[in-house]
Amino acid sequence: MSSLFAAIFGVPSSRVERDRAYTSIAGNLDDMQAFERILGGMQHNTEKAGALLAAQGIFAVACTFGIDHGWPKLFSVPAILLLLIGALLLISMLRSTAAPFTRGSGNVARIAFDLLVSRMIRFNLALYMTFVSILLLAVSAISFII
């Protein structure tokens, strides 16, 4: 089951696997150098979240258009709800940027790595929800035409 989780969300699923991944990333770097390397991943993750939020906005407009024009609500309403929940997941990712610095003491790089893993899970979940939403929207549009 843990390998399925890792395959779906693209993250190490167990603490041992996360420790191994962190060690691989941090290598022989000191804490601040390791943090800077992980910060690059966090920044990339943030950019992807912003792009997905923009795409979700476009599909939310398509959903509301469909609902306003009589597309089957059986598919349109769940589609827009999935988009909204996915957007909330992405927004929750973006609020956590300062977390490594607000937790008192500890290895800042390791805290950032754990945060990155958490953000990757949320991003991938939002991505999958967006995909399902688009499928539902397509089914709704096709049902309206047929």
C-alpha positions as CSV (number, residue, x, y, z in Angstrom):
1,M,0.0,0.0,0.0
2,S,2.8,2.4,0.8
3,S,4.3,1.9,-2.7
4,L,1.0,2.7,-4.2
5,F,0.9,5.9,-2.1
6,A,4.4,6.8,-3.3
7,A,3.5,6.1,-6.9
8,I,0.3,8.2,-6.8
9,F,1.7,11.2,-4.9
10,G,5.4,11.0,-5.9
11,V,6.7,11.2,-2.4
12,P,8.5,8.7,-0.1
13,S,5.7,7.1,1.9
14,S,7.5,5.8,5.0
15,R,9.6,7.7,7.5
16,V,12.6,5.5,6.5
17,E,12.2,6.3,2.8
18,R,11.8,10.0,3.7
19,D,15.0,9.9,5.8
20,R,16.8,8.2,2.9
21,A,15.5,10.9,0.4
22,Y,16.5,13.7,2.8
23,T,20.0,12.2,3.2
24,S,20.3,11.9,-0.6
25,I,19.3,15.6,-1.1
26,A,21.3,17.0,1.8
27,G,24.4,14.9,1.2
28,N,27.4,16.5,2.9
29,L,26.0,20.0,2.8
30,D,25.7,22.0,6.0
31,D,22.2,22.9,7.2
32,M,21.9,26.2,5.4
33,Q,23.2,24.8,2.1
34,A,20.8,21.9,2.4
35,F,18.0,24.3,3.1
36,E,18.8,26.4,0.1
37,R,18.7,23.3,-2.1
38,I,15.3,22.3,-0.7
39,L,14.1,25.8,-1.0
40,G,14.6,25.6,-4.7
41,G,12.2,22.6,-4.7
42,M,9.7,24.6,-2.6
43,Q,9.9,27.5,-5.0
44,H,9.3,25.3,-8.0
45,N,6.4,23.7,-6.1
46,T,4.9,27.2,-5.4
47,E,5.2,28.1,-9.1
48,K,3.3,25.0,-10.1
49,A,0.6,25.7,-7.5
50,G,0.1,29.2,-9.0
51,A,-0.2,27.8,-12.5
52,L,-2.7,25.2,-11.4
53,L,-4.7,27.8,-9.5
54,A,-4.9,29.8,-12.7
55,A,-6.0,26.8,-14.7
56,Q,-8.6,26.0,-12.1
57,G,-10.0,29.5,-12.4
58,I,-10.5,29.0,-16.1
59,F,-12.3,25.7,-15.6
60,A,-14.4,27.2,-12.8
61,V,-15.6,29.8,-15.4
62,A,-16.4,26.9,-17.8
63,C,-18.4,25.1,-15.0
64,T,-20.4,28.2,-14.1
65,F,-21.1,28.8,-17.8
66,G,-22.3,25.2,-18.1
67,I,-24.5,25.4,-15.0
68,D,-26.0,28.7,-16.3
69,H,-26.7,27.2,-19.7
70,G,-28.5,24.1,-18.5
71,W,-25.7,21.5,-18.6
72,P,-26.5,18.5,-16.4
73,K,-25.9,19.5,-12.8
74,L,-25.2,15.8,-11.9
75,F,-21.8,16.4,-13.5
76,S,-21.3,20.2,-13.4
77,V,-21.8,20.7,-9.7
78,P,-19.4,18.0,-8.5
79,A,-16.9,19.4,-11.1
80,I,-17.0,22.9,-9.6
81,L,-16.9,21.5,-6.0
82,L,-13.8,19.5,-6.9
83,L,-12.2,22.6,-8.3
84,L,-13.0,24.6,-5.2
85,I,-11.6,21.9,-2.8
86,G,-8.5,21.6,-5.0
87,A,-8.0,25.4,-4.9
88,L,-8.2,25.3,-1.1
89,L,-5.6,22.6,-1.0
90,L,-3.3,24.7,-3.2
91,I,-3.9,27.8,-1.1
92,S,-3.1,25.8,2.0
93,M,0.3,25.0,0.4
94,L,1.0,28.7,-0.2
95,R,0.4,29.7,3.3
96,S,3.1,27.4,4.7
97,T,6.1,29.2,3.2
98,A,7.5,30.5,6.5
99,A,6.9,27.3,8.5
100,P,10.6,26.3,8.8
101,F,11.4,29.6,10.6
102,T,8.4,29.6,13.0
103,R,8.9,26.3,14.7
104,G,11.5,27.3,17.2
105,S,14.6,25.2,17.0
106,G,15.7,22.3,15.0
107,N,17.2,21.4,11.6
108,V,15.7,24.0,9.3
109,A,16.6,22.0,6.2
110,R,14.8,18.9,7.6
111,I,11.8,20.9,8.6
112,A,11.7,22.4,5.1
113,F,12.0,18.9,3.5
114,D,9.1,17.6,5.5
115,L,7.1,20.7,4.5
116,L,8.0,20.1,0.9
117,V,6.8,16.5,1.1
118,S,3.5,17.7,2.6
119,R,3.2,20.3,-0.1
120,M,3.8,17.8,-2.9
121,I,1.1,15.6,-1.5
122,R,-1.4,18.5,-1.5
123,F,-0.4,19.6,-5.0
124,N,-0.7,16.2,-6.5
125,L,-4.1,15.7,-4.8
126,A,-5.3,19.0,-6.1
127,L,-4.0,18.1,-9.6
128,Y,-5.9,14.8,-9.6
129,M,-9.0,16.6,-8.3
130,T,-8.7,19.1,-11.2
131,F,-8.3,16.3,-13.7
132,V,-11.5,14.5,-12.4
133,S,-13.3,17.9,-12.5
134,I,-12.3,18.4,-16.2
135,L,-13.6,14.9,-17.0
136,L,-16.9,15.6,-15.3
137,L,-17.1,18.9,-17.1
138,A,-16.5,17.1,-20.4
139,V,-19.2,14.5,-19.6
140,S,-21.6,17.3,-18.7
141,A,-20.9,19.1,-22.0
142,I,-21.3,16.0,-24.1
143,S,-24.5,15.0,-22.2
144,F,-25.9,18.4,-23.0
145,I,-25.1,18.1,-26.7
146,I,-26.5,14.5,-27.1
